[in-house]
């Protein structure tokens, strides 16, 4: 079991570790955000089309038996 750390020491360690992080530039963040939105739109269109197709096919199969 690890020993408890003093809150002040903990915050100093957090600040030290945060300083080591390589943060993305504004341009990188904007490009990544746009890529995510584009992929969400493509995925939504694909799953909508797949759902519509499966619904149509199931409708055909169920109506044939009646």
C-alpha positions in Angstrom: 0.0 0.0 0.0 1.4 3.4 -1.0 1.9 6.1 1.5 -0.4 9.1 1.4 1.0 12.2 -0.2 0.6 15.7 1.2 -1.9 17.6 -1.0 0.6 20.4 -1.6 3.2 17.9 -2.7 0.6 16.2 -4.9 -0.3 19.5 -6.6 3.4 20.3 -7.2 3.9 16.9 -8.8 0.8 17.4 -11.0 2.1 20.8 -12.1 5.5 19.2 -12.9 4.0 16.4 -14.9 1.7 18.8 -16.8 4.7 20.9 -17.8 6.1 17.8 -19.6 3.0 17.4 -21.8 3.3 18.3 -25.5 0.1 20.1 -26.2 -1.3 20.2 -29.7 -1.3 23.4 -31.6 -4.5 25.2 -32.4 -4.3 24.1 -36.1 -3.8 20.5 -35.0 -6.8 20.7 -32.7 -9.0 22.2 -35.4 -8.0 19.6 -38.0 -8.6 16.7 -35.6 -12.0 18.1 -34.6 -13.0 18.5 -38.3 -11.9 14.9 -39.0 -14.0 13.6 -36.1 -17.1 15.5 -37.3 -16.6 14.2 -40.9 -16.2 10.6 -39.6 -19.3 10.9 -37.5 -21.3 12.1 -40.5 -20.0 9.3 -42.7 -20.7 6.7 -40.0 -24.2 8.1 -39.4 -24.9 8.0 -43.2 -23.6 4.4 -43.4 -25.6 3.1 -40.4 -28.8 4.9 -41.6 -28.4 3.3 -45.1 -27.7 -0.1 -43.6 -30.7 0.2 -41.2 -33.0 1.3 -44.1 -31.8 -1.6 -46.3 -32.2 -4.2 -43.5 -35.7 -2.9 -42.7 -36.7 -3.1 -46.3 -35.3 -6.6 -46.7 -37.0 -7.8 -43.5 -40.3 -6.2 -44.7 -40.0 -8.2 -48.0 -39.3 -11.5 -46.2 -42.2 -11.0 -43.7 -44.7 -9.9 -46.3 -44.0 -12.9 -48.5 -45.1 -15.3 -45.8 -48.6 -13.6 -45.5 
